[in-house]
Amino acid sequence: MTRFYRAVVTVFAGAMALLLTGCADLSVAPAKITKTGSLNGERATIVAFVVSTANHYVGAEVEAMRDEAERLDYRLEVIDNKFDQTEQNQQVRQFLASGKPAAAFVYWPANNDTGINSARLLAARAPVVQLSGRVLPQAEPYITARPGQDNEAIGTTMGTMALKAVDEARAAGKEFHGKERPNLLEITYPSGYEAGVVRHDAFFERVGDAFHLLSTENAKTPDAQGGFTAASQVLSKYKSRGIDIVVAGSNNIGTGVVKALQQYGLRPGKDVTVVVGDFSGDQQPLIKGEIYSAVLQSPVIEGILAVQTVARLRATGEVVDEVVNLPEAKTQPAVTDTPPSRFTYMPHPAITPQNYASLRVWGRSIRELQF
């Protein structure tokens, strides 16, 4: 998957895919964006369909959305589900049937593939801003904009930090078990999970043939327990061959990997280097140096971007078909009354034990940005 693929709106491909999947309904057309000329929402309602707010990431994002909506004089109505697309589809239909007003929708599909028809129905009422996942070709006609995290950038940053760790170890005189190429074990998301697939591809595109891949193992659950179990099942096989570096799809998975390494008599941060993806879950292993690096993926920034995207869409009545990767800024950029980009990605700087306390993005510390 390339940035070009995600950025270009392939209307023909989208229409054909809709016909093939039986989702097309030519009587339903996306609503036009009404230009208001102002970032002030004047208490208009943004309706957010999101996955479970009991999830810490989602909960933090919704809180940030509420704060930004209030600042820009919008009302925010949140409708969540238990990561269940069938339930979400019913919620969408119930809301539309209620006749309640909506200036725009923020839509986090529980399942990207089976949530397309709900996006289509919502788009007939008001602009749809999608969170999480890529915009599928079938959904392109119905998704006005997609702000938030960029899993490709996260995977690339993971690769950059893995290469940096190797350079530092070589400079310090360390010899790797893999001789010319350090031995690498990957513990990633459950099989088929989109974030895991994209991060895996971007990571290996970045590192090329710099490592000898021992194995890629999929955790059954994307949490510390899943990481611990997946690592424990293969460490006995690969410990004798020598493991130089472990890359985990997220910090949550990585904290489980750290515990598994320790149980097998290996010292994370000394015997084995651990590089992880988004900085979710327990932050202590990184602070203590057991994890070499993580990547910022802030639900706070994502929530702010979602509401700002709506405000800019309504102020201008337009969207620019381009990809924007926001720079790492120490202070929060001012929201402008200019058309938003179709894809706007948050900054994804690396987090290390050395910069954890000092790194500030958008005027916030790591503790304030994460969850």
ROZASE-740517 format. One record per atom (N, C-alpha, C, O): residue in three letters; x, y, z. Coordinates in steps of 0.02 Angstrom, whole numbers, plus 50000, padded with zeros to 5 digits. Layout:
AlaXYZ
...
This chain:
Met500424994050000
Met500005000050000
Met500445006250000
Met500905006750041
Thr500315010949956
Thr500715016949950
Thr500305023049969
Thr499685022749972
Arg500655028649981
Arg500305034849995
Arg499885036949936
Arg499335039549944
Phe500145035749876
Phe499775037649816
Phe499095033949814
Phe498585036949798
Tyr499115027549832
Tyr498495023649832
Tyr497995026649880
Tyr497395027049865
Arg498225028649938
Arg497765031249988
Arg497525038249970
Arg496975040149989
Ala497925042049935
Ala497765049049923
Ala497315050149862
Ala496905054749862
Val497385046049811
Val497025047149749
Val496315044449754
Val496205038749776
Val495845048449735
Val495135046349736
Val494975043049670
Val494915046349619
Thr494905036449672
Thr494765032649611
Thr494025031449606
Thr493765026349629
Val493685036149578
Val492955035849576
Val492715029649537
Val492245026349559
Phe493025028249481
Phe492815022649441
Phe492885016149480
Phe492435012049481
Ala493465015249511
Ala493595009149549
Ala493105008549607
Ala492845003149622
Gly492975014249640
Gly492505014049696
Gly491815012149674
Gly491475008149707
Ala491585014949617
Ala490915013349593
Ala490855006049573
Ala490355002849588
Met491375003349540
Met491364996349520
Met491344991849581
Met490984986849582
Ala491754993549631
Ala491764989349692
Ala491094989349727
Ala490874984249753
Leu490764995149727
Leu490104995549758
Leu489604991149722
Leu489184987849754
Leu489644991049656
Leu489184986849618
Leu489314979449633
Leu488844975549639
Leu489954977649637
Leu490134970749649
Leu489924968449719
Leu489744962649727
Thr489954972849768
Thr489774970949836
Thr489034971949850
Thr488804970349905
Gly488664974549802
Gly487944975249812
Gly487764981149856
Gly487194981549880
Cys488234985849866
Cys488094991449911
Cys487854997649873
Cys487645002549904
Ala487894997449807
Ala487735003449769
Ala486985004849770
Ala486575000249765
Asp486825011149776
Asp486135013349772
Asp486145020149741
Asp486295025149774
Leu485995020349676
Leu486075026549639
Leu485595031949662
Leu485665037749644
Ser485095030049703
Ser484615035049727
Ser484895038849787
Ser484605043849809
Val485455036549814
Val485765039849871
Val486415043249849
Val486885039849829
Ala486435049749852
Ala487025053549832
Ala487295057349892
Ala486895059549934
Pro487955058149897
Pro488235061949953
Pro487965069049955
Pro487885072249904
Ala487845071350016
Ala487585078150025
Ala488125083250007
Ala488725081950016
Lys487905088949983
Lys488375094349969
Lys488575097750035
Lys488185098150082
Ile489195100250036
Ile489435103650095
Ile489195110950093
Ile489325114550044
Thr488845112950144
Thr488595119850147
Thr489125124350178
Thr489355123350234
Lys489315129450141
Lys489825134150165
Lys489515139050214
Lys489015142450198
Thr489805139550275
Thr489555144150325
Thr489965150550329
Thr489715155750352
Gly490595150350306
Gly491025156150308
Gly491355157450375
Gly491695162450384
Ser491245152950424
Ser491515154050491
Ser491715147450524
Ser491385142350514
Leu492255147650563
Leu492465141750601
Leu492005140650661
Leu491985135250689
Asn491635145850680
Asn491185145250737
Asn490575140950718
Asn490225142450670
Gly490465135650757
Gly489935131050740
Gly489245133450757
Gly488745130750734
Glu489195138750800
Glu488545141450821
Glu488085135850847
Glu487495135650832
Arg488385131350886
Arg488045125850921
Arg487745120650874
Arg487295116950893
Ala488005120250814
Ala487815114850769
Ala488075108250798
Ala488555108250836
Thr487765102750780
Thr487925096250809
Thr488365092050764
Thr488205090850705
Ile488925089650792
Ile489335084550760
Ile489145077950792
Ile489155077350854
Val488965073050752
Val488785066450779
Val489365061650765
Val489565060650707
Ala489625058750818
Ala490205054250812
Ala489985047050825
Ala489745045450879
Phe490065042850775
Phe489965035650783
Phe490655032450793
Phe491065032350747
Val490775030050853
Val491445027350869
Val491385020450900
Val490845018450923
Val491945016950900
Val491975010550936
Val492005012051010
Val492025017851031
Ser492015006851051
Ser491885007451123
Ser492295012751159
Ser492915012751156
Thr491945017351193
Thr492295022451233
Thr492575019451297
Thr492925022851334
Ala492415013051311
Ala492725009651367
Ala493465008251352
Ala493865007251398
Asn493645008251288
Asn494345007651268
Asn494705014051285
Asn494455019451271
His495295013551316
His495645019551341
His495815024351284
His495745030451293
Tyr496035021851227
Tyr496215026151171
Tyr495595029851147
Tyr495615035951138
Val495055026251135
Val494445029351110
Val494165034351160
Val493945039751142
Gly494185032451224
Gly493935037051276
Gly494315043551278
Gly494015048851284
Ala494985043151272
Ala495395049151272
Ala495255053451210
Ala495265059551213
Glu495145050051154
Glu495005053651092
Glu494335057351096
Glu494285063151075
Val493835054051122
Val493175057151128
Val493215063151175
Val492895068351162
Glu493585062651229
Glu493665068251275
Glu493985074251240
Glu493775079951250
Ala494495072851198
Ala494815078251161
Ala494335081251110
Ala494345087351099
Met493925077151079
Met493425079651032
Met492925084151067
Met492735089351040
Arg492715082251126
Arg492235086451163
Arg492535093251180
Arg492205098451172
Asp493155093251202
Asp493485099551220
Asp493555104051158
Asp493425110051163
Glu493755101251102
Glu493845105351042
Glu493175107551014
Glu493125113150989
Ala492675103351018
Ala492005105250995
Ala491745111151035
Ala491445115751008
Glu491845110951100
Glu491625116451143
Glu492005122851126
Glu491705128251124
Arg492645122151113
Arg493055128051097
Arg492825131351032
Arg492845137451026
Leu492605127350984
Leu492385129950920
Leu491625130750916
Leu491345131750862
Asp491295130350974
Asp490575131550980
Asp490165126450941
Asp489665128250909
Tyr490365120150945
Tyr489965114650918
Tyr489695110450976
Tyr489985110451030
Arg489165106950964
Arg488925101751008
Arg489175095050981
Arg489235094150921
Leu489345090451027
Leu489575083851006
Leu489125078451035
Leu489045078051096
Glu488825074550992
Glu488435068751013
Glu488825062450996
Glu489005061450938
Val488955058251045
Val489355052251035
Val488915046051040
Val488545045151088
Ile488965041750990
Ile488605035350989
Ile489135029850981
Ile489455029450929
Asp489225025751033
Asp489755020751029
Asp489465013651031
Asp488885012651048
Asn489885008951014
Asn489685001851014
Asn490254997751042
Asn490765000451064
Lys490174991251043
Lys490674986851072
Lys491094983651016
Lys491144977551011
Phe491394987950975
Phe491794985550918
Phe491384980750875
Phe491634975850849
Asp490744982350868
Asp490274977950833
Asp489964981750775
Asp489564986350785
Gln490144979850713
Gln489894983450655
Gln489154982450645
Gln488814987050622
Thr488894976650661
Thr488174975450655
Thr487784980350700
Thr487284983250679
Glu488024981150761
Glu487714985950807
Glu487784993050780
Glu487304996950784
Gln488364994650754
Gln488475001450728
Gln488025002850668
Gln487755008350662
Asn487934997950625
Asn487494998850568
Asn486775000450591
Asn486445004650562
Gln486554996950643
Gln485894998250670
Gln485855005250701
Gln485345008750693
Gln486385007350735
Gln486395013950765
Gln486355019450711
Gln486005024450721
Val486695018450656
Val486685023250601
Val485975023950574
Val485725029450564
Arg485645018350563
Arg484965018550536
Arg484475021750585
Arg484045025650566
Gln484565020150648
Gln484115023050699
Gln484195030550703
Gln483705034250709
Phe484825032850700
Phe484935040050704
Phe484635043550643
Phe484285048550650
Leu484755040850584
Leu484495044050523
Leu483735044050523
Leu483415048750500
Ala483435038750549
Ala482705038350552
Ala482415043250602
Ala481825045150597
Ser482815045250652
Ser482565049750704
Ser482445056750678
Ser482065060550707
Gly482785058550624
Gly482715065250596
Gly483105070550634
Gly483025076550621
Lys483525068550682
Lys483925073350720
Lys484415076950674
Lys484655073950625
Pro484565083250688
Pro485035086950645
Pro485755084750656
Pro485945082650711
Ala486145085150603
Ala486865083750606
Ala487215088050555
Ala487075087650495
Ala487685092150578
Ala488075096350533
Ala488595092350497
Ala488785093850440
Ala488845087050530
Ala489345082650502
Ala489385076450545
Ala489155076350602
Phe489675071150516
Phe489775064950553
Phe490515063450559
Phe490895064150511
Val490725061250618
Val491375058250627
Val491245050750632
Val490865048550675
Tyr491565046850589
Tyr491385039750582
Tyr492005035450591
Tyr492465035550550
Trp492005031450644
Trp492525026550657
Trp492215019650647
Trp491905017050693
Pro492285016750588
Pro491955010250576
Pro492245004850620
Pro492855004350628
Ala491805000750648
Ala492044994950687
Ala492384989950641
Ala492854986450661
Asn492134989450580
Asn492434985150529
Asn492444989050464
Asn491924990850437
Asn493044990250439
Asn493114994650381
Asn492744991850320
Asn492454995650281
Asp492764985250311
Asp492464982250252
Asp491694982150255
Asp491364983950206
Thr491424980150312
Thr490704979450317
Thr490354985850341
Thr489744985950349
Gly490744991150351
Gly490454997450372
Gly490345002450315
Gly490155008150327
Ile490475000250254
Ile490435004750197
Ile489725007350186
Ile489625013250171
Asn489235002950192
Asn488555005150179
Asn488325010450229
Asn487945014950211
Ser488545009850291
Ser488375015050341
Ser488685021750322
Ser488375026950330
Ala489305021550296
Ala489615027750272
Ala489215030850216
Ala489125036950212
Arg488955026650172
Arg488555028950116
Arg487915032350140
Arg487725037650116
Leu487585029250189
Leu486965032050215
Leu487085038550251
Leu486695043350244
Leu487615038850290
Leu487775045050326
Leu487935050650279
Leu487735056450289
Ala488315049050225
Ala488525054250178
Ala487945057550142
Ala488005063150119
Ala487385054050138
Ala486795057050107
Ala486495062550149
Ala486125066850124
Arg486655062550214
Arg486395067650260
Arg486885073450269
Arg486685079350268
Ala487535071850279
Ala488035077050294
Ala488735074250280
Ala488815068250273
Pro489245078650277
Pro489925076250264
Pro490155071250317
Pro489975071750376
Val490545066350295
Val490795061050339
Val491555061650344
Val491905061550294
Val491795062250406
Val492515062350420
Val492685055650453
Val492445054150507
Gln493095051650419
Gln493255045050445
Gln493865045250490
Gln494345048750477
Leu493825041250544
Leu494395040150587
Leu494605032850582
Leu494195028450572
Ser495255031650589
Ser495545024950592
Ser495465021250526
Ser494965021750492
Gly495985017450509
Gly495975013450449
Gly496045017550386
Gly495995023650387
Arg496165014050331
Arg496225017650267
Arg495525018350237
Arg495075014550253
Val495455023150193
Val494825024050157
Val494825019150099
Val495215019750052
Leu494385014250103
Leu494355009150051
Leu494085012149985
Leu493705016949987
Pro494285009249928
Pro494035011949864
Pro493275012249861
Pro492995016949832
Gln492935007249891
Gln492205007149889
Gln491905012949928
Gln491345015049914
Ala492275015349978
Ala492005020650021
Ala492215027649999
Ala491955032550026
Glu492665028149951
Glu492925034649932
Glu492395039849914
Glu492475045749932
Pro491865038049879
Pro491365043149862
Pro491005046049922
Pro490695051349918
Tyr491055042649980
Tyr490655044550038
Tyr491065047550095
Tyr490775050250142
Ile491715046950092
Ile492145049550145
Ile492445056150121
Ile492825056450073
Thr492265061550156
Thr492505068150135
Thr493225069250154
Thr493615072050116
Ala493415067050214
Ala494105068050237
Ala494285062650288
Ala493855059550319
Arg494935061650295
Arg495185056550342
Arg495795059350379
Arg496355059050353
Pro495695062150439
Pro496265064450480
Pro496465059050530
Pro496095054250542
Gly497065059950559
Gly497255055450614
Gly497925052050605
Gly498395055050579
Gln497965045850627
Gln498595042250627
Gln498765039550558
Gln498325038550516
Asp499415038550547
Asp499665035850484
Asp500085029750500
Asp500655030350521
Asn499795023850491
Asn500145017750509
Asn500775016550467
Asn501255013450490
Glu500775019150406
Glu501375018550365
Glu501945022550396
Glu502515020250398
Ala501795028650419
Ala502315032750451
Ala502555029550516
Ala503145029950532
Ile502095026450553
Ile502295023150616
Ile502785017450601
Ile503295016750634
Gly502625013350550
Gly503065007950532
Gly503745010350508
Gly504255007350522
Thr503745015850470
Thr504375018750446
Thr504805021150504
Thr505405020050505
Thr504485024550552
Thr504855026950611
Thr505135021050651
Thr505695021450676
Met504755015750657
Met505005009650691
Met505635007150656
Met506115005250689
Gly505615007050590
Gly506205004750553
Gly506805009250562
Gly507365006850571
Thr506685015750561
Thr507225020550571
Thr507555019550639
Thr508165019750645
Met507155018450690
Met507425017650758
Met507775010950765
Met508275010450802
Ala507545005750731
Ala507884999350733
Ala508584999950702
Ala509064997250728
Leu508635003350646
Leu509285004450614
Leu509745008650658
Leu510345007350662
Lys509465013550691
Lys509855017750736
Lys510125013650794
Lys510705014550814
Ala509715009350821
Ala509935005050877
Ala510515000650857
Ala510974999650896
Val510474997950797
Val511014993650772
Val511654997650763
Val512194995350782
Asp511605003550734
Asp512205007750725
Asp512535009350792
Asp513145009050798
Glu512125010950841
Glu512395012650907
Glu512725006550939
Glu513255007150970
Ala512425000650931
Ala512704994550960
Ala513364992850926
Ala513844990850959
Arg513394993550860
Arg514024992150824
Arg514574996950845
Arg515144994950855
Ala514385003250853
Ala514885008250874
Ala515155006750943
Ala515725008450959
Ala514735003450985
Ala514955001751052
Ala515324995051054
Ala515534992751107
Gly515404991850995
Gly515794985750991
Gly515404979350999
Gly515694973951007
Lys514734979650998
Lys514334973651007
Lys514364969250945
Lys514344971650889
Glu514404962750957
Glu514374957850903
Glu513684954550903
Glu513434952650956
Phe513384954050845
Phe512714951250840
Phe512724943850825
Phe513194941250795
His512204940450847
His512154933250835
His512084931850760
His512314926650735
Gly511774936650725
Gly511684935850654
Gly512294938050613
Gly512254938650552
Lys512854939150647
Lys513484941250614
Lys513364947850577
Lys513284953150608
Glu513374947650511
Glu513304953750472
Glu512604956850478
Glu512514962950476
Arg512104952550487
Arg511424954850493
Arg511134952550560
Arg511084946550572
Pro510964957150604
Pro510674955250669
Pro510044951050661
Pro509644952150616
Asn509954946150705
Asn509354942050705
Asn508764945950734
Asn508814948750788
Leu508214945950698
Leu507634949850718
Leu507024945250724
Leu506894941150681
Leu506654946250778
Leu506014942850789
Leu505464948050791
Leu505524953050826
Glu504934946950753
Glu504374951750751
Glu503764948650786
Glu503554943150770
Ile503484952450834
Ile502854950550866
Ile502364956150850
Ile502444961850872
Thr501854954550811
Thr501414959850787
Thr500684958450803
Thr500524953850841
Tyr500254962350774
Tyr499534961950787
Tyr499234955350764
Tyr499554951650727
Pro498614953950784
Pro498274947950759
Pro498274947650683
Pro498274952850650
Ser498274941750656
Ser498314940750584
Ser497764944550548
Ser497174944050566
Gly497954948350496
Gly497484951950455
Gly497294958850481
Gly496964962650445
Tyr497494960450543
Tyr497324967050571
Tyr497684972450531
Tyr498294972250524
Glu497304977350506
Glu497574982050458
Glu498184985850482
Glu498674986550445
Ala498164988350544
Ala498724992250570
Ala499364988050570
Ala499904990450554
Gly499294981650589
Gly499874977250591
Gly500164975950522
Gly500774975950513
Val499724974850473
Val499954973550405
Val500324979550377
Val500864978850348
Val500044985450385
Val500344991550357
Val501014993050391
Val501504994750358
Arg501024992550458
Arg501644993850494
Arg502194988850476
Arg502774990750469
His502004982550469
His502484977450449
His502804979250381
His503414979250374
Asp502374980750332
Asp502624982250265
Asp503074988350265
Asp503604988350234
Ala502864993650301
Ala503254999850303
Ala503914998850339
Ala504435001550319
Phe503904994850392
Phe504524993450429
Phe505034990050385
Phe505614992250381
Phe504834984750350
Phe505324981050310
Phe505514984750246
Phe506054983650219
Glu505084989050223
Glu505274993350167
Glu505824998150189
Glu506284999750151
Arg505775000550251
Arg506285005150278
Arg506945001750291
Arg507475004450275
Val506934995750321
Val507564992550342
Val507874988450287
Val508464986650291
Gly507504986750235
Gly507784982750181
Gly508024976050205
Gly507664972450240
Asp508644974150187
Asp508924967750208
Asp509424968550265
Asp509894964650271
Ala509324973650306
Ala509794975050361
Ala509754969750416
Ala510224969150455
Phe509204965950419
Phe509104961050472
Phe508994954050443
Phe508774953350386
His509144949050483
His508954942250467
His508324940650507
His508344940150568
Leu507764939950472
Leu507124938950505
Leu507054931650527
Leu507044927050486
Leu507024930650592
Leu506924923950620
Leu506204921650608
Leu506084916050586
Ser505724926050624
Ser505024924350617
Ser504594930450629
Ser504784935050665
Thr504004930450599
Thr503474935250616
Thr502914931450650
Thr502624926850621
Glu502764933350711
Glu502254929950751
Glu501684934750764
Glu501784940450783
Asn501074932350754
Asn500474936450766
Asn500204935050836
Asn500044929350853
Ala500144940350876
Ala499814939650942
Ala499074938450930
Ala498784941050882
Lys498764934550973
Lys498044933250966
Lys497634939250987
Lys497074940250962
Thr497904943251034
Thr497564949351055
Thr498084955051055
Thr498664953851072
Pro497884961151037
Pro498364966651031
Pro498514970051097
Pro498454976151103
Asp498704966151148
Asp498844968951214
Asp499444965551244
Asp499764961251212
Ala499614967351306
Ala500204964551338
Ala500164957051345
Ala500654953551335
Gln499574954451363
Gln499504947251370
Gln499614943751303
Gln499934938551299
Gly499334946651250
Gly499434943751184
Gly500174943751164
Gly500414938851136
Gly500534949251179
Gly501244949551164
Gly501644944551204
Gly502094941351178
Phe501464943851268
Phe501814939151312
Phe501724931951287
Phe502204928151283
Thr501104930151270
Thr500964923351248
Thr501314921751182
Thr501614916451175
Ala501264926351135
Ala501564925251069
Ala502324924551074
Ala502614920151042
Ala502634928751115
Ala503364928451122
Ala503564922051160
Ala504054918751141
Ser503194920351212
Ser503374914451252
Ser503354908051211
Ser503754903451223
Gln502904907751163
Gln502834901751123
Gln503414900551075
Gln503504894951051
Val503804905651060
Val504354904851011
Val505044906251040
Val505544904651007
Leu505094909051099
Leu505754910751125
Leu506184904551136
Leu506784904851125
Ser505884899051157
Ser506274892951167
Ser506584890551101
Ser507124887651101
Lys506244891851047
Lys506484889750981
Lys507064894050957
Lys507534891550927
Tyr507014900650970
Tyr507504905250941
Tyr508044907650989
Tyr508534910650968
Lys507954906351053
Lys508454908751101
Lys509144905751087
Lys509644909151091
Ser509154899351069
Ser509794896051056
Ser510144898750994
Ser510754898650989
Arg509754901250946
Arg510044904250885
Arg510264911350897
Arg510674914050859
Gly509994914450950
Gly510194921250966
Gly509714926450938
Gly509614926850878
Ile509414930250982
Ile508954935550962
Ile509284942250977
Ile509434943751035
Asp509394946250926
Asp509714952750936
Asp509214958350946
Asp509334962850986
Ile508664957950911
Ile508164963350915
Ile507464960450906
Ile507364955950866
Val506994963150945
Val506294961450937
Val505914967750919
Val506004972950951
Val505504967350868
Val505074973050850
Val504354970950863
Val504124965750840
Ala503994975150899
Ala503294973750917
Ala502844978950886
Ala503024984850882
Gly502244976950865
Gly501784981450831
Gly501574987450871
Gly501424992750843
Ser501564986750938
Ser501374992350981
Ser501734991551048
Ser502014986251063
Asn501734996851087
Asn502034996551153
Asn501644991751198
Asn501934988351240
Asn500994991551188
Asn500574986851226
Asn500814979651216
Asn500904975951264
Ile500894977751153
Ile501154971151137
Ile501864970451163
Ile502064965151189
Gly502254975751156
Gly502964975651175
Gly503074974651249
Gly503564971451269
Thr502624977351291
Thr502714976351363
Thr502634969051382
Thr502964966651428
Gly502214965451346
Gly502154958251356
Gly502774954551333
Gly502994949751364
Val503054956851278
Val503674953851252
Val504244954751303
Val504634950151314
Val504284960651333
Val504794961951384
Val504754956851441
Val505264954151462
Lys504154955551464
Lys504064950751519
Lys504264943751497
Lys504564940051536
Ala504094941951436
Ala504274935251411
Ala505034934551406
Ala505304929351425
Leu505364939651380
Leu506104939451375
Leu506414938551444
Leu506874934551452
Gln506164942151492
Gln506424941751560
Gln506334934751589
Gln506774932251624
Gln505764931751576
Gln505644924951602
Gln506104919851570
Gln506244914651600
Tyr506344921351510
Tyr506804916851477
Tyr507534918651489
Tyr507984916251455
Gly507654922951539
Gly508324924651559
Gly508684929651515
Gly509294930251518
Leu508304933251474
Leu508594938351431
Leu508434945251458
Leu507894946451485
Arg508904949851452
Arg508824956551479
Arg508644961451424
Arg509074963351385
Pro508014963651420
Pro507814968651370
Pro508194975151383
Pro508254977451440
Gly508464977951330
Gly508854984051336
Gly509594982751344
Gly510004987351338
Lys509774976351356
Lys510484974451361
Lys510644968551315
Lys511034969151268
Asp510334962851329
Asp510444957051286
Asp510054957651221
Asp510304955651168
Val509464960451225
Val509014960951167
Val508744968051163
Val508534970951213
Thr508744970951104
Thr508444977551092
Thr507714976651072
Thr507554972551029
Val507284980551104
Val506564980151088
Val506334986851060
Val506404992051092
Val506074986750999
Val505794992650966
Val505054991450955
Val504854986050932
Val504634996350972
Val503914995350968
Val503575000950927
Val503895005950910
Gly502934999850913
Gly502535004750876
Gly502235009950923
Gly502585012750965
Asp501575011150916
Asp501265016650954
Asp501345015551029
Asp501345009951054
Phe501415021151065
Phe501585021051137
Phe500965020151180
Phe500795024651219
Ser500635014551172
Ser500025013051210
Ser500205008951271
Ser500705005351273
Gly499775009351322
Gly499855005051380
Gly500385007351429
Gly500515013351436
Asp500695002551463
Asp501185003751516
Asp501805007251489
Asp502145004651445
Gln501955013151516
Gln502525017051492
Gln503175015451529
Gln503705017651508
Gln503135011751584
Gln503715010551625
Gln504285006651591
Gln504865008551601
Pro504145001451552
Pro504704998051519
Pro505145002651476
Pro505755001951476
Leu504825007351441
Leu505225012051402
Leu505605016851447
Leu506195018051437
Ile505265019451498
Ile505595024151544
Ile506215020951575
Ile506715024251586
Lys506165014351590
Lys506725010851622
Lys507255008551573
Lys507765005751593
Gly507135009651508
Gly507635007751458
Gly507575000651433
Gly508004998351395
Glu507054997051454
Glu506954990251430
Glu506694990251358
Glu506804985451321
Ile506354995551339
Ile506144996551270
Ile506545002351242
Ile506585007751272
Tyr506845001251184
Tyr507295006151154
Tyr506915012351129
Tyr507125017951140
Ser506345011151095
Ser505965016751068
Ser505245014751054
Ser505095008851043
Ala504805019751054
Ala504105018951034
Ala503945024750986
Ala504385028750970
Val503325025150965
Val503115030350918
Val502485033750945
Val502025030450968
Leu502475040350942
Leu501895044050965
Leu501305043050918
Leu501355044250858
Gln500755040850947
Gln500105040750912
Gln499605043250962
Gln499355039451004
Ser499445049550959
Ser499055052751012
Ser498315053050996
Ser498115056050946
Pro497895049951039
Pro497175050651030
Pro496945057851041
Pro496425059951016
Val497335061651080
Val497155068651093
Val497215072651029
Val496755076351011
Ile497775071950994
Ile497875075550931
Ile497365073250879
Ile497095077250842
Glu497235066750878
Glu496755064050829
Glu496055066850841
Glu495705068550793
Gly495855067350904
Gly495195070150920
Gly495145077450900
Gly494635079550874
Ile495665081250914
Ile495675088350895
Ile495625089050819
Ile495245093150794
Leu496015085050783
Leu496015085450710
Leu495325083750681
Leu495115086750632
Ala494975079050711
Ala494315077050686
Ala493835083050687
Ala493495084450638
Val493815086450744
Val493345092050751
Val493575097950708
Val493165101250677
Gln494225099250706
Gln494475104750665
Gln494325103550591
Gln494175108250554
Thr494375097350569
Thr494225095650500
Thr493505097350483
Thr493355100050430
Val493045095550528
Val492345097250519
Val492245104750515
Val491905107350470
Ala492555108450561
Ala492475115650563
Ala492725118950499
Ala492415123550473
Arg493295116550474
Arg493575119450413
Arg493165117650351
Arg493085121650305
Leu492895111550351
Leu492455109550296
Leu491845114050292
Leu491665116350238
Arg491535115150349
Arg490925119150349
Arg491065126550337
Arg490655130050307
Ala491645128950359
Ala491815135950349
Ala491925137550275
Ala491735142850251
Thr492235132750239
Thr492435134050170
Thr492005130450118
Thr491975132550061
Gly491685125050139
Gly491285121150092
Gly491715117150044
Gly491465114849992
Glu492355116250060
Glu492815112950014
Glu493295108250050
Glu493385108650111
Val493595103750011
Val494135099450035
Val494645099049979
Val494465098749920
Val495285099049997
Val495825098649948
Val496045091449942
Val496205088249993
Asp496065088749882
Asp496245081749872
Asp497005080949875
Asp497345080649823
Glu497265080749935
Glu497985080049945
Glu498115076650012
Glu497665075850053
Val498745074750022
Val498975071850085
Val499425076850120
Val499895079450091
Val499275078150183
Val499695082650224
Val499945078750285
Val499545075950322
Asn500595078750295
Asn500895075950354
Asn501105081650400
Asn501575085350384
Leu500755082450455
Leu500895088150498
Leu501575087550531
Leu501765082150553
Pro501945093050535
Pro502605092750566
Pro502545092250642
Pro502035093950671
Glu503085090050672
Glu503115089750745
Glu503195096850771
Glu503725099950763
Ala502675099550803
Ala502675106450827
Ala502635106550903
Ala502255102750932
Lys503015111050934
Lys503005111451007
Lys502355114651033
Lys502135113151088
Thr502065118950993
Thr501425122051012
Thr500885120050963
Thr501025118450905
Gln500265119950986
Gln499715117850944
Gln499595122950889
Gln499495128850904
Pro499595120850826
Pro499475125550771
Pro498765128450775
Pro498295125150797
Ala498705134750755
Ala498045137950754
Ala497625134950699
Ala497875133550644
Val496975133950712
Val496525131550661
Val496355137350614
Val496205142850638
Thr496385136150549
Thr496275141450500
Thr495645140250460
Thr495435134550451
Asp495355145650435
Asp494755145050394
Asp494945143750321
Asp494755147550276
Thr495325138450310
Thr495535136250244
Thr495285129050234
Thr495185125550283
Pro495195126850172
Pro494945120050161
Pro495425114950189
Pro496035115550181
Pro495175109850223
Pro495605104550248
Pro495825099950191
Pro495525099950137
Ser496355096250202
Ser496575091250153
Ser496165084850162
Ser495915083450216
Arg496115081250109
Arg495745074950112
Arg496065070150163
Arg495715066550199
Phe496725070050165
Phe497085066050214
Phe497545070550254
Phe497985073850225
Thr497465070750320
Thr497895074750363
Thr498145070250419
Thr497765067850460
Tyr498805069150419
Tyr499095064450466
Tyr499465068050522
Tyr499835072850510
Met499365065750583
Met499685068650642
Met500445067150641
Met500655062550606
Pro500835071050678
Pro501555069450684
Pro501655063050723
Pro501285061550770
His502165059250703
His502325052850735
His503055052550755
His503425048350729
Pro503285056850801
Pro503985056650821
Pro504145050450863
Pro503705047550894
Ala504775048550863
Ala504995043050905
Ala505035045350978
Ala505215051150993
Ile504865040851023
Ile504915042151095
Ile505435037351123
Ile505415031351110
Thr505905039951161
Thr506455035951189
Thr506515037451264
Thr506225042351288
Pro506885033351300
Pro507005035051371
Pro507335041851380
Pro507245045051431
Gln507715043851329
Gln508085050151334
Gln507645056351323
Gln507765061551354
Asn507135055851280
Asn506725061751266
Asn506025061351298
Asn505625065951289
Tyr505885056051334
Tyr505215055051363
Tyr505005061051405
Tyr504435063451398
Ala505435063451448
Ala505245068751494
Ala505235075651461
Ala504865080051483
Ser505625076551408
Ser505695083151378
Ser505275084251315
Ser505115089951298
Leu505085078851281
Leu504725079651218
Leu504035082751229
Leu503645080351271
Arg503885087951192
Arg503235091151195
Arg502985092151123
Arg503355094551080
Val502375090151112
Val502055090851046
Val501385094251057
Val500985091951098
Trp501255099551020
Trp500635103351026
Trp500535105851097
Trp499975106051122
Gly501085107751130
Gly501045110651197
Gly500905105651252
Gly500735107651308
Arg500975099151237
Arg500805093951285
Arg501385089151295
Arg501775087851249
Ser501425086451356
Ser501925081351371
Ser501685074651346
Ser501115073851325
Ile502145069651348
Ile501965062951327
Ile501385060251368
Ile500925057151341
Arg501395061351433
Arg500855058951475
Arg500185062151456
Arg499655058951460
Glu500195068351435
Glu499585071751416
Glu499335069651347
Glu498745070251331
Leu499795067251305
Leu499625065551237
Leu499405058351229
Leu499015056751185
Gln499645054051274
Gln499485046951270
Gln498895045251315
Gln498515049751334
Phe498825039151332
Phe498235037151371
Phe498415031451418
Phe497995029051455
